C-alpha cells in the first residue's frame, strides 16, 4: 500500500515537472508576429527562431534598445531591411573599434546574425 502511494506521488510529481518545463520552454517562443512598423534605430540586435518541438513559428526576434523583444516575420521586406541595417551598423562599429585601437575585450552591444 505504501509503495503504491509512493509510486502515485512520484508519477504526479513527474507530470507536474514535465508540464512546468514545457511551459517554460514555450514562453521563450514567438507565437505571432508584430503588426507594428519597426525601425532600425530602435533595435539593439536580433536572434533567429526556427521551428522546433516547442516553437511552431519561424521568426526574427528583435531586441529593442529599451530591452523588449519583438517577433517579426522573416519573409517580410521590413524585417529583412532591419536585419541589413543592424548588420551594417555592426560592421561600422567593428571597423571603428579596429581603427581606434580598441582591443577585442570591448563588447559591442549589437548581436551578429547567426
C-alpha positions in Angstrom: 0.0 0.0 0.0 2.8 2.4 0.9 4.7 1.6 -2.3 1.5 2.3 -4.4 1.2 5.7 -2.7 4.8 6.5 -3.3 4.5 5.5 -7.0 1.4 7.6 -7.4 3.1 10.7 -5.8 6.3 10.2 -7.9 4.2 9.9 -11.0 2.3 13.1 -10.2 5.5 15.0 -9.4 6.9 13.8 -12.7 3.9 15.0 -14.7 3.9 18.4 -12.9 7.6 18.9 -13.5 7.2 18.0 -17.2 4.4 20.4 -17.6 6.4 23.2 -16.0 9.4 22.6 -18.2 7.3 22.6 -21.4 5.6 25.8 -20.3 8.9 27.5 -19.5 10.3 26.5 -22.9 7.3 27.8 -24.9 7.4 31.1 -23.0 10.6 32.0 -25.0 8.9 31.3 -28.4 7.3 33.8 -30.6 3.6 32.8 -31.1 2.7 35.5 -33.5 4.3 38.4 -35.5 4.0 42.0 -34.6 1.8 44.2 -36.8 3.7 47.4 -35.9 6.1 49.1 -38.2 9.6 48.5 -36.9 12.5 51.0 -37.1 16.2 50.0 -37.1 17.2 53.0 -34.9 15.1 51.4 -32.0 16.7 48.0 -32.3 19.8 46.7 -30.5 20.1 43.3 -32.1 18.3 40.2 -33.2 18.2 36.4 -33.0 16.6 33.8 -35.2 13.9 31.4 -34.0 13.4 28.3 -36.0 10.5 25.8 -35.8 11.3 23.1 -33.2 9.3 20.8 -31.0 8.4 23.8 -28.8 8.3 26.7 -31.2 5.7 26.5 -34.1 6.8 29.6 -35.9 9.9 30.8 -37.8 10.6 34.3 -36.6 13.2 37.0 -36.1 13.3 38.2 -32.5 14.5 41.8 -32.4 15.7 43.2 -29.1 14.9 46.9 -28.7 17.1 49.4 -27.0 14.6 49.5 -24.2 15.1 45.8 -23.6 11.9 44.5 -25.0 11.6 41.7 -27.6 9.6 41.9 -30.8 8.7 39.0 -33.0 8.8 39.7 -36.8 8.1 37.7 -39.9 11.4 36.7 -41.6 9.7 36.8 -45.0 8.7 40.4 -44.8 10.7 43.1 -46.5 10.7 45.3 -43.4 12.3 42.6 -41.4 15.0 42.0 -44.0 15.7 45.7 -44.1 16.2 45.9 -40.4 18.5 42.9 -40.4 20.5 44.5 -43.1 20.6 47.8 -41.2 21.8 46.1 -38.0 24.4 44.1 -39.9 25.8 47.3 -41.5 25.8 49.0 -38.1 27.7 46.1 -36.6 30.3 46.4 -39.4 30.7 50.1 -38.9 31.2 49.6 -35.1 33.7 46.8 -35.7 35.7 49.0 -38.2 35.7 52.0 -35.9 36.9 49.9 -32.9 39.7 48.4 -35.0 40.9 51.8 -36.3 40.8 53.3 -32.9 43.0 50.6 -31.4 40.3 49.2 -29.0 41.1 45.6 -28.2 38.9 42.6 -28.6 38.0 42.8 -24.9 35.5 45.6 -25.7 31.9 44.3 -26.1 29.7 45.5 -28.9 26.1 45.6 -27.9 24.7 44.5 -31.3 24.3 40.8 -31.9 25.5 39.4 -35.1 23.2 37.3 -37.4 23.6 33.6 -36.9 
